[in-house]
Amino acid sequence: MLAGLRDIDLPARETGGVIAEICILIGLAGLAGLLVAMVLWLFLMPRPTAAQQHKDELASLAALPEEHRRVVLLHLLRNRAPEHYAKIKDRLYLPGAELSLQELESEVRRSV
């Protein structure tokens, strides 16, 4: 049995073997570099601040009709600044003491 194993000859290296191995190494190094770059990008990418998100959210409300904008602003105020909402909620239902849209927007900008 040992004599049979000694007779086994491994094939000689093919002519493109070294070049293929180099190409594989370059490809693996490139993939590793992309992976590292993606991980760094996730950690180093600047995130928008809460104030910037609120400004963007308020700016997007300009396209809404006035009635819808009033409701959305009241919801924002109630959810994010309930103490300010408690101060103005009495003025919402009193006849003649309505809260104008401009006053409501300024209150939301100050408190949210």
N, C-alpha and C positions, 0 to 999 in steps of 0.2 A: 504494500500500500504506500509506503513512503517513497518507493521508486516511482510510482505513478504521479505523486505530487511533485517530485523533483523534475519530471519531464515537462511540467507546465511552463510555457514561455509566455510572459506578458507581452502584449503588443508594444511596439516602439511608439514613441510620441509622434503624434501627427504634426504636420507642418504648421498648422494654424493654432496649435494648442496654447502656446504662450500668449499669442495675441488675443485669443478668446478669453483667457484668464485675466488678462489686463483689462479688457473691455468690461468684463463682469465686475471687477474690482472698482473700476471707475463708475459704473452704473450704481453699485451698492453705496459708494461714497456719496454720489449725487443724491440718492434717495435719503440717506442719513442726513445730509445737509438740508434738504427740503423739510424733513421732519423737525429738525432743530429750529429752523427758521420759523416754521408754523407755530411751534410751542412758544418761542420768544415773542412772536407777533401777538399771540393771545395774551401774554402777560404784560407786554410793553405798550399795547395799543391804548391810546387815551380814551377813557370812558366819558361820556357826556355827564355833566354834573346834574344834580336834581334841579337846580335853578334853570339851567339851559333847557331841560326837558319841559319844565313848566312854561317857559317862554315860548317854546315851540308849540306846545299844546294850546296856549292862549292865542297864538298867532293863527293857528289852524281854525279857530272858532270864527274868524272874521268872515268866512265864506258861508256860514249858516245864517238863516233868517233870524230876525230879531227875537221872535218868541222862543225858538229852539236855543238860541244862544243864552237867553236869560235862564232857561231851565238847566242847561249844562253848567253855567256859572254857579247857580245855586247848589247843584249837586257837588261841584268841586269844592265850594266853600264849606258845605256840610260835612263832606268826607275828610277834608284835609285840615280844616280849621274850625272845629265845632264851636269853640268859644266865640269866634267872630260871627258865626252863623246865628248863635243864640242871641246876640245883640241886635241883629237886624231882622230876625224872623217875625217879630211883632209888626214891623212896618210893612210886611208883605201883604197882609190881609186887611189892613185898615183902609177904609175908603178915604181918598184924598191924600193919603200919606204914602203913596206908592214909591217904591224905590226905583229910580231911573236906571236905565241900562248902563249909563256912564258911571253912576255912583257904584253900581254893583261890580263893574269891571275894575274900577279903582280899588274897591275893597278886596277883591280877589287878588289883584296884583300886590297889594300891601301884605296880605296875610298868608298867601299860599306860596 
